[in-house]
């Protein structure tokens, strides 16, 4: 890579991503950044597959009208649960999936559908829960409709569920995966100390659980000092909103495509190389 392309040369970037840690780190390193890897959360299958399989069996009856997919990981984990525990349900699930109205929050669930040769019927203009709600408001009545909701981890998403029920819909949720701690608490505090000492230029958050883990480990004074001395990057509005709930503003964020490559570009544009 030429010198002109080293758009993050001399910058130290903390990466709390887990699932695509190597991919994201390589993107940053190609631009000249030094990467501090500290995966904060792991994504695991739901510990009890039975509730997921019960949801799948109901979905396969063909009585569901709408399916709201909040994450791409969720659809893939549903399919994984089927493949591991009830492979005879897979073809029936795919057939049912082709028949329902599919609503997606953001590009990742849309990508997961494309992997199956399908596409969203309604894509939220803003990839947030409120964006999904607004898109459904515009789409017409939900009265007497049966709606499946794939949750974001185990977060019950009461704003969405309550909206659907108040609109007259019957709602069945499914939580096909969970988040678990990845790095130990001492490693997280070590990262926070580096940030507080001014040794990190930016921390790049790619999921809400990463944000919550930082604040859970604490101590609060260290977290505050670390985030005050470090630029904050967020992959998209959902993560930015999670930060805002803790009175932290993400200055660096892609404008309209919420993936790791645009996030890398947003950091390069917002920071540039260290001179």
N, C-alpha and C positions, 0 to 999 in steps of 0.2 A: 504494500500500500504506500502511496506517495505521501510526502510530508503534508501536502495540502489536504489530504483526507484524514489526517490525524486530528479530528475535530474535538476530541476529548483528551488530547495529550496532556499528561501531568495531572489529570483529575483522578481523585479516588472516589469510587462509587460503591456504596454498600447495597448488596443485593439480597433481600430476604426471601426471594422466590425459591420454591422447592422443585415442582414438577418439571419445569423447563429451565432449571438453573444453569445448566451447561450452555444451552442455546442462547439465553439472555447474556450470560457472561461473555460468550464469544463475540456477540454483537458489539458489546462495549469495548472489549479488548482490541478488536479490529480497528476501533477508532482511537486507540491509544490510551484508554483508561486503565487504571489499576483497580481491580475488582476485589472487594472484601465479601466473601461468601458467608452468609449466615442464614441458612434456611430456617424460617421461624415456625412453619407449620407443615404437617404432612397430611395428605389426603388419603383416607382409607375407606374401604367398603363399609357399608353399614354393618355393625357387629352382629345384628340379627337380620338375616335375609327374609324372614317370614313376612314382616309387614310390607316389604317391597314386593314380594311375590303375590301377596293378597291384593295389593293395588294393581299389579299387572293382570291378575285374573279378572278383576272387575273391569279394567280397561279393555281387555280382550272380549268382553261380552258385546261390545259394539254399542253400548248405551251412553257412552261419553261423547259429548258434542265438541268440546274444546279442550286443548292441552296447552298449558302455559309452561314454557321451558325457560327457566331463569339462568341456567348455565349449560354450556356444552358438556362439562364434566358430568352433569346429572344424567343426561341422556345416555352417555357412554357407560356410566355405572349401572343404570337400569339394564342395559343390554348385557353387561358383564354378569350381573346377578342372574339374569335369565340363562346365560350360557353355562354358568357354573352349577346352578341349582335346579333349573327346569328348562333344559334346551328344547324340549318339545313345544314350549310356549313361544319360541322366537318368531317363527313364520306368522303365527296368528297375531303377535304383537305388531309386527311390521305392517300386516294388512290393516289392522285397526288404526295404526298411525297414519296410513295413507288417507283414511276416511275422515279423520277429525280435523277441525280447524286448528291450525298450529300457530301459536302466538309466541314470539321470541323477544327476550330482553337482551339486545346487543348482538354483536357479530358471532360470538362463540357458539351459542346454541344453533344459530343459523348454519354455521360451518358443520356442526355435528349432524344436522339434518341432511346437508348436501352429501355427506359421506354415505348416506343411505339412499341417495338419489332423490331426495325430497327437498322442499323449501318452505319457508314460513308463509302462512296466509296473511298474517299481520305481524309486522316488525315494528316494535316500539321506536318512535322517532328519537326519543331520548332513552338511552339504555339504563334506566332506573326503574324501580317499582312504580314511582309516580308516572313515569313515561308509559309503562304498561297499562296502568289504570286509565290514563288519558286516551290512549289508543283504543281501549275497549269502550270507553264512553262514546267515542266517535263511531264505533262499529255497529251500534244499535243495541236493542234490548237483550238482556241476559236472563230475563225471566224464564223460569222452568228449564234452564239449560244445565246440563251436568258438566262440570269443569274439573279437569285434573290439573293439579299444580305441582310441578317439580321444584322442591325447595332448594335454597342456597345453603348447603350444609344442613344443619338442623335448626336454623333460624326459622321460626314459624311464620314470619312475614304476615303479621296480623293486619297491617293496613290493606294488603291485597286481598287476603281472605275475607276480611270484614266488608270490603267494597263489593266483592262478588256475592256474598250472602245478602247484603242489603239490597243488591240489584235483583234478588230473586233466584240466584243460581244455587245449585247443590254443589258443594266443593269436597273433593277428596285430594289430600296432599300425600306426597311421597318424599322421603328423605333417603336417597340411595347412597349417600356417602357422609362421612364425618371429617372434621378437622381434628388433628392431634398435634401436640407439641413436637417439634423436630429438634432444634438446638436446645441444649440444656440451659437453665436459667443463668448460670455463670457465663456462658458464651454470649448470651444476649446482653448481660450487664457489661461484659468486656467491650462489646460493640458500642453500647451507649456511652461508655467512658471515652472511647476513641472519638466519638462524635462530639461529646462535650469538650474534649481537649482541642477541637478544631482540626482533627486529623482526617476527617471525611468531608468531601465536598458536597455530596448529595446522597440521600437514601431513596431508593426507587421502590415504592410499594406497588405490588401487583394484585393484592387481594385484601378484602376487609379483615379476615382473621389475622393477617400479619400486623395490621394496625393495632388490633385489640391485644395481641400478644405483647407488643412493645409496652403498652400501658399496664398490662397485667403484671409484668415482671417488675417494673419500677426499679428503685423507689421513685416517687413522683418528682422529687427535685432533680434527680439525675435525668429522667426522661425530658423534663421541661428544658433543662440546660442543653441536652443533646439536640433536641429538635430546634431550639433557638439558634444554635451555632451551625446548623446543617441545612442546606437547601432540601426541599421536599418535592419529590416527583410522585405523581399518581398516574396509573395506567388509564383511568377513566373516571367518570362522574361518581360511580358507586363508591370507589375508594376515596375520592376527594370528599364526598359527603361524610364518610366514616371519620376521616381526619378532622373535618369541620366540627363534628360533634364533640371533639376534644379540643376545640378552639385552635386547631392547627390548619394553616392554609397551604395547599399544594400549589406552588407557583409554576411548576413545570408539569404540563399534561398535554397529550395530543389533542388537536382540535376536534377531529371527527372520526378517527379510526383508532379503536382502543385495543391495540396489540403492542407487543414488545418492540417491534421495529419502529413504529411511529413514536413510541415512548423514548427510544434511544435517540431518534432525531430531535425530539422536543428538548431533551437534555443537552444535546450538542448545540442546538440553536440558542437555548437559554443561558448556557454556561460558556461554551467555546473552550478552546485549549487554555491551559494555565500559561500566562506569559511572564 
